[in-house]
Amino acid sequence: MKRFLVILPVIVFFTICLTSCSNNNEETPSVSFDTPTVIGTWTILSTNGSSEWYWIKENAQLTFRSDGTCSTGFSMEDSYKIESGQINTYYKETNEPMLKYTPISVEGEVYTVKVSGTLDESNLSIIIKMKKKL
């Protein structure tokens, strides 16, 4: 019985520690893209940061079609896939990755999106706000 009384506080201590260290994702819901949401034409409302990607600017339009093609203002960024909740664009002829569009948040119809480079531009990114045209 004495041994049980000595072990009981240790068990309680570890139970409390493990419970308090758990990751609670319910408090921070994630935003992701899916096919029905993405298909259509989007207008970039604003940009935050500077970019070497001249076509990513206010009032520019991004169009994502149901056949997996897209037009963004850059001729080599002509196809896309939705992977892990983000839009990954490619050059269709070679399947070379172009940019990643990762949703950060959504307020009503406006998405805040981080646009990141790939390959030799993987250290580049810009934040944009975009809204789908109805």
N, C-alpha and C positions, 0 to 999 in steps of 0.2 A: 504494500500500500504506500509506504514512504517513497518508493521508487516511482510509482505512478504520480504522486504529488510533485516530485521533482521534474518529471518529464512534461507534465501538463502545461506549465508556463512556457516551456520551450515550444511546444506544439502551437499554443495560442499565439506566441510571438511570430512564428513563421507564417501562420495563417494570415495574420494581419498584414505582414510585410508583402506576401504574395498577392493579396487582394488589392492593396493600395498601389502596387506596381503594374497592375494590368493596364493594357492599352484600351481606352474607351473611344472607339471610332464613332459612336453615336453622337458625340458632341461636335464633331467636325465632319459633316457630310461631304463626300467627294462629288465633284462635278465631272461628268464624262460625256463624250460625244457618242451618239449612235446614228445609224444610217438615216432613219426618218428625220432626225434633227438636222443633220448635215446637208442633205440634198437641197439645193436651191442656191440663190444668189445672196451673198452677204455684203454689206457695206461696212468698211472700216470707219468708225466714228472718231477714233482718236488713237494716237500712239504715245507711248511713254518710253523714252530712251532714243538713242540714235542707232541707225542701222545702215549697213552696206547694201541692204536690199531695197533699192530705189522704188520698187513697185509696191512696197508696204508703206502706205501713206494715207492720210485722211481722205475720205471719199473714194478711195480705190475699191474695186469690187472683186470678190472671190466667188467663183461659181463651181459648185460640186454637183456633178451629174450622177444619175443612178447607175450608169454603165461603168463607173469608176474613173472617168476622166474629169479633169478640172481645168479651169483657166484662172490664173491669178495675176496676170500682167507680166509674168516671166515665162518665155516660150518653153523652157526645159522643164518647168513644173507643170506637167500635163496629165498626171494620173495620181490617184490617192488610194489609200487603204485606211480603214479605221481599225486601229490596233490598241488594245489596252485603254480604250476610252479616248484616244487622241487621234488626230488626223495626221498621217504621215504621207507626204507628197513625194513623188518620184518622177524621173524622166522615163517615160514609158518605153522608149526604144532600147535602153540599156538597163532599166530597173535601178538606176542610180538614185539613192535617196537624196532628196532636196531639203525640205524643211519639216519640222514637227510643230503641230499646233495643239498645245495642251491647255484645256480649259482650266481656269483657276476659280472663277465664280460666275454666277449668273444672277442678274437682277432684272426681273421681268423678262423682256426679250433681248436684253443686252448681255452678251458674254464677254468676260475679261479673259483673254487668252495669252499665254506665253508662246511666242514663236521662237523656236530654237533652230540653229543650224545643225548640219550633220557633216560627217567626214572632216575636211580641213576647216570648216566653219563651226565646229562643235562648241567652241567657246563663245559664240555670239548668240544673243537673244534680244528680244524686244517685247514689250507688253502692248497689246492692242485691245481696244474695245470694238466689238463688231455686232451688228444687228442684221438678222435675216429679213430680206425683202418679202413682203407678202403678196 
